Amino acid sequence: MKSFSLKKWIVLLSLGPCLTAGAQSVIVHESNPMHKVSRGFVRNAFLGNSVDWPNQAKIQIADYTSGFPLRAKFSEEWLGLSPNKVYMLWIKVSLSGRAAPPRVFKNEDEVKRFVLDNPDAIAYISNTAGLPKGLRAIEVEP
C-alpha cells in the first residue's frame, strides 16, 4: 500500500471545502444589501434559527420539493442533516411561530422566479443553472 506524503494530504484537505461548497450557489435578489455571508448564516437561515437579514428584513427561504436531488445534496452538505430531518425541524419551527417555513418549488426556474419577486429571499441553485438579470450569487465564507 502506497502512503501519501504530508504535502499531498495538505493539498487534498485544502481542496475539500472547495469541492463540497462548490456544488451549489446561494442566490439573492440583486437589491439585497448583503454581498457576503458566513456559511453559518446560511445554515441558520435554512434551519429557521436566523429569521432576519442584518437590515432587519424578514428572510424568505425558497427550497425544493422532497425528492429533488439538489435538496438532498444541500441539506446534507450545507445543513448537516438529511432532508427528512430538515423537514421535521421545520414543522417544529413553524409550530413554535419562530419562523415561516420555506416556500417549496418544483424546479430551479420557479426558485429563481420567487427570488426575483421577493427581494428578501434566499435560495440555492446548481452552479450550472445560470442567473437571470436581477439575481446574483452571494459570497459564502467558511
N, C-alpha and C positions, 0 to 999 in steps of 0.2 A: 504494500500500500504506500503510495507516494504521499509525502506530507507537504503541506503548504508552508511557505515561509511566512514570517511575521508581516513582511511587506505585502504579500498577496492577501493576507487576511484583512489588513487595514484597508486595502483598496476595495475588497468585496464588502466590508462592513460600511464603508463610506458610500457605496453605491446603493445600499439597501433602502434608505429613505427616499432616494430619488426614484427608484423603481416602483415602490408602493405608492408614494404620493403622486406620481405622475399618471396614475390610472384614471383619474377623474380631474375635472376642473370645477372649482366652486365659482359660481357666477352671481352677479348682482346687476341691478339696473345701472346704467351709466351715470345717473344723477346721485347715486349713493356716495356719500362723502368719504366712506372708508375705502382705502386703497390697499390696505394691508391688515390682516388679522392673524391671530395665532391659531394654530391647529386646535388648541384647547377651546377657543371661542367657537370655532365651527362645531366641535363636538358638543359643547354645552348648548348651542343653539338647536342642533338637531336632536338633542335629548330633552329639550324643554327646560333646561337649567338657566339659560340666558334667554330672556324674553324681549329685551330691548337692545337696540343699537346704542352705541355711546352717545348719540344725539337724542336719546330717549324715544325714538320712533319704535313702534312695535315690530319685531321681526316676524315676517310672514314666510313660512317654510313651504317649499314645494318638494314633493317626493314622488315616488313612482308606485304603481300598484304592486301588490305582493306577486312574486314570481318574475318580476322584471330583473334580468341578470345584473344590471348596474346597481340596483338597490341592494342586492345581497353583497356585492363587492364593496360598495361604500359602507354599508353597515358593519361589515367585518373589519375592513382596513382602517376606516376613519373613526368609527364609534366603538370598536372592540366588542361588538355584540352581534348575535345573529339577528336577521330581520324579524323573526318571531319575538325575540326578547325586546327589540326596539318597539314593536307594535304593542306588546304588553305594558311596557313602560309608559307609552303614550296614553294608554287607557287610564292608568293611574294619574298621570299628569293632568289629563283632561277632566277627570272626575274631581280632582282637587281644586280645579279652577285656576291653577297656576299659569297655564298657557293654553292657547288654542292648538289643536292638533294640526299637523301638516296637511296641506291640500295635496291630494293624490291624483296623479295623472298617468295616462297610458303610455306616453312616449315623450321623447325629448322635445319634439316640436311643441307639444302642449305645455311643457315646463317652461320653455323659452317664452311662449306667448304670455304665460302667467307672470313671469318676471318682468317682461316688457310692460304689462298693465299695472304692476304693483311695485313702485319704487323702493319699498321697504322689504322686498322679497329676497330670499337667498335660496339657491338651488345648486345642484351638481349635474354635470353632463360628462359624456365621454370627451376626451381630448380631441377626437376627430370630428366632433359634431359641427364645428364652425359656429360663429356667433353673428347674429344679425345686428344691424345698426341699432343702438340703444341698449345693448348688453355688453358687459365686459367681465373678464375673469378677474377675480380678486386674488391678490398675492397672499398665500398662506405660509406663515413662518412656522418652523417646527415647535 
